[in-house]
Amino acid sequence: MMLPWLDNARPLYLAPMAGVTDSVFRRLCKEHGTDVLVTEFVSADGILHRNQRTQEMLIFRDEERPIGVQLFGAEPERLAEAAKSVRDWVRPDFIDLNFGCPVNKVVSKHGGSALLKDCPLLERVASAVVKAVEPLPVTAKIRLGWSSETINATTTATILQEAGISAIAVHGRTKEQGYSGVADWEAIAQVAEIVSIPVIGNGDLRNINQIVSRLVSTKVRGLMIGRAAMTSPWLFRRAKHFLRTGELIAEPSIEERWRHILRHCRMAVAEADSERHAMTAMRGRLMAYSKGMPGGCTLRADLQTVSSVTQVEAISERHLEEVASVSASGDNSEIIHLGNGTPAARSMPLQAANY
């Protein structure tokens, strides 16, 4: 299997997210305790055509290891050739195959979740890539199925196991659900019961309670955190500390959150050709960071038009002054919520898992 991070631990993965999990964000999450990283997904065609943007998305630093490169496509031979190219170019710790993306522009080309409707093709793709890059391990990401009427996660997971896939991440929604509704963790647990290879659970892991609950109540060998990391990358550190010690450490203060945000902005600009371009791309990340902050509506209106780090610094200073003013006035009519929506001073009913 050669996935040593799964040998004696139950790691926390950062889910690959298009337009989000670039190298800068991955490194920041790694500093906050993420165990395993995966690149944004890249197309086999983009790799084989030597597309510059695709090649840039493959770049990572040694401090990001262990890291996998996620590929998508629907032609076994092309995916196998692309996987070999990736192996030779950047030497990732594993290749990950995307059989879960619900976005129509991917599905319409028979990639992502489309393969959940075509198990013979899914098997051919997985087998071709495994054989092409062995002994480099290959993992896969799936959803529960195409729709609620065609849930087949246990079937696809079994096929992938037999094809030589080393581990499977299961998102607890169907393609038709997209990112709406509630992740079905009973279905994820069924997959973990049936296959012998490690299963990584994914979906609705927004706080420590949910992380602990899923590790305790299922046989998943690890967890994958996506959207919550966009808002609270420190969730990894807080969850791991609790799992290790049983102690709940506080959410970062508003000041600490702003220091992280500004550092992210400066790192993004330092590695970009243009500050304006980098900060325009950062706007979505800033929207996520502002979630749960006091005065969030006004804050988001300010952040969605920024084009320089200086502007973000000014917004940060103004926001911190406003928060300090409210605190000094003793006006507690607005509870300041941080991160996952839990008031900063409130303790949570948690029990340590056997990590």
N, C-alpha and C positions, 0 to 999 in steps of 0.2 A: 504493500500500500504506500509506504514511504511518505506518510503525512505525520511526521514526528510530533507536531503540535497537538495531535489528537491522542497520543499514546497514554498519557497519564493526567490529562486535564480535560476540561470542558470549555474550550476557547470561545471567545466572543469575536465574531467576524464583523467587519464593516461591509454592508451590502454594496455591491456595485450599483451606482446610480448615474445615468447619463447626464452630463453637464454639471455634475456635483463632485464626484469622487476623483478629481484630478490629483496629481502628485502632491500639491500643496496641502489640500484638505486631508489626504491620506496621512501625510506626515504629522499633521496636527492631531489627528485622531490617534495615531500611534503614540504620540506623547501623552495622550490622555488614557492610554491603557488598552487600545485595541490590540488583539492578539494576531489576527490574520486579516490581510487586505486583499482586495480584488480590484483590478482596473475597471474603468468604464468599459462597457462592451464595445468591441470593434468588429467590423464585418470582415469576413474572409476575403471578399472581393477587394475591399480597401487595402488589405495587406498584399494581396497578389498583384494589385495594380501599383504598388509602392506609393500609395496616396500619402502626401506629406502630413496632412492632418492626422491620418490614422497612425502613421509612424510616431508622431509626437505623443499620441495617447498611450503608446506602449512604454514610454520612458518612465523609469522609476529609479530610486536611489537604494543603495544597499540597506540603509536604515529602515526601509519599508518592508524588508523581508520578515516572515514569509509572505510572499505575494503571488497571486495568480493572475494570468491574463485571461479575460473572458472573451470568447469568440461567439459569433452567431452566423448562421447561414443554413442552407438546406441541401447543398450538394456534397456528398461524402468525400469525393476526391479533392474538391477544392478546399474544403475545411481541413482535410488531412494535410494538404500541401501548405496551407496557411499556418497551421499549428507547428509544422516543422520549421517554417521560416521564423516564427516567433521564438521558438526554442533556441534557434541558432543566433538570432539577433540579440535578445535581451536576457536569455537564461532565467526564466521565471521559475518559481518553486513548483508550480503546477499550471496546467491549462484547465480552464473552466468553460463548459459549454452551456450556452444560454438556450434553454428550452422553456423559458417562462415569460419572456417579454410580451405584454399584451398590446403594445402600440401597433396601430393598424399598418403603418408604413413598413414595419418589420414583418408582421403577420402576413401582409398581402404578398410578400415575396417568399412565403412558406417558411420563414424563420421564426425564432422565438416559440411562442405558445402554439403556433400552427402545427408543429411536429407532435404535439400531444394528441392530435387527431389522426396521425399517421405513424403508428408504432413500428411498422416495418422500416420506414425511412429513418425514424429516430434511432433504431437499433443499428442501421447501416452507418449513420453518421457517427455514433458513439464508437462503434467498433473500428471504423476507419481511422479516427483520430487517436484512439488508444494504441493501435498498432503502429501508427506513423511516428509517435513520439516516445514509445516505451524505451527505457524504463521511467521516463518522466511521468508522474501521476496525472491523471485526468479526472476532474470532478464535473458535476453537472448541477444546474439549477432548474427546478421544475415548479409547476403549479399543480393544484389538485386535479385539474382537467380543463377542458374547454368551457364547460358550462355545468350548472348544478345537475343537469340530466346526464352528463357524461363524465362524471368524476372517475378517474382511473389512475390515481397517483400510485396505488400499490402495484398496479400492473406495470406502469412505466418505470417505477423504481426497480422492480424485479428485472425487467429487461435491461436496464442500464447496469445493474449489478452483474448480470451474466455477460454483458458486453465488455466488462473489465473496468468500469468506472469505479474510482476509489472511494468516493464519498458523494452524497447527494444533499443539496440544500432544497428544502421544500417550503415554498410560500403557501400559506394556508388560505389562498383564494383561487378562484377559477379565472380563466382569461376574461370571461364576460363580466366578472365583478370589477376588473381593473384594480383600483386601490380603494374601492368603496366597500361598505359593509364591514363585517367582522371576520377576522381570520379564524378558520376552523382548526383549532388545535387538537381536537379529537382525531381528525383525519391525519394530521401530521404525526400524532402518536401512533396511529395504526401503521403508517409507513415504517416508523422506527421499530415497531414490533416485528414486522415481517421480514425486512432485509437484514443481512448480517453486516453490511458495510455501514460506516458512520452516517447518520442523518443529522443535518444541521437545520434547526427550526427557524422559520422566518415569518414575521407578521405580528403587528400590534404589540411590539415590545417597547413600550414607552417609558416605563419606570422600573425601579428596582423590584417592586412587588411582583410585577409581571415576569421579570427575568427569573427571579427565584422560583416562582410558582411553576414555570415551564420546565425548569431544570429538575425540580423535585417530582413533578407529576407525570413526566414522560421519560422515555428512554433516549431522547435526543442526546447526541454527543457534543453538541455545541449550539450556539445561537447566533443568528445573523440580524444585526440591527441596521435599519435603513433610515427612514424619515426622522426618527427621534434623534439620530446623530446629527442631522442638519441643524436642529435647534439646540441640542445639548450634547456636544461631543464628549463632555466630561462625564456623561452617564456611564461610559465604560469604566473609568477609574472608580467611580462611586460604587458601581455594582461589584467590581472585583474586590474592592476593599471590604464590602459587606460580606461577600461570599467567603472571604478569607478569614475575617475576624469577628463577624457578627455585629460590627459597629457601623452605624449609619453616620457618615460624614456629611456636613452641610453642603447645600448647593453653593456654587460660587456666588459671591456678592455681585451687585450691579457693576461695581468698579472692576472686579475681576473679569466679568463678562466683556466689558468694553475693552479691556486690555487684550483679551483674546481676539475680539473682532478686529481691532486695529492691527494686531499682528498679522492676522489672516490677510487683511487688505495690503499691508506692506509687503508681505511675502509674494502675494499674487502679482503686484506691480513689479517687484524686483525680477520676476521671471517672465515678464511679458515684454513685447515690443513697444507697447503703448500704454501709458497710464489710463487714458480715457477708455481704451478697449478693455483693459483689465477690470476697471471699476464698473463699466457697463455690465460686463459679465458677472461681476460680484453682486449686482443688485438683488438677484434671487436669493443668494446666500444671506444677504443682509436682512431680507424679509423674514427668512427662517429664524435667524438669530434674534430678531425682535419679538418673536412670539413669546407671550407671557411676561414681557416687560411692562412696567407701569407706563400708561400713556401710549400704549402700543399703536393705536390707530394714527395718532399724530406723528409718531416716530416713523412709521412705515411710509407715510406721505412724504416725509423729508428724505428718507433713504432711497426711495424708488427713482430719484432723479440725480443721484450723485454721479460725478464723473472724475473725482479726485480724492486722494486720501485726506487732503486738507479739509475738504467738505465734511468727511466723516468725523474727523477730529473735532471740528466745530460743533457738529450735532451731538457728539459724545459729551463734550464739555457742557453744552446747554442742558442736555438731558440729566446729567449728574447733578447740576445745580438745581434743577427742578425737583428731583427726587430728594435732595438734601433739604430743600425748602419745605417740602411737604412733611418730612420727618421732623424738622425743627418746630413746625407749627403745631405738632401734635395731632394733626388731622389724620385719623386712622380710618376714615370712611372708605378708602381704597386700599384693600389688602394687596400687597405686592406679591405676585406669584412669580416663581422662578422655574425655568426649565420645564418640568412635566406638569405644571399646573398645581403642584403641591405648595402651599404657603411655606416660606423658608423656615419658620420656627416650628412647624408641625412635625411631630414624629410619626413614623409609619409603622404599622403592625407587621413586622417582618420576623422571619425565623431563618437562621443561617442554613444554607444547604451544605451537604457534604460535597464540597468542591474538589 
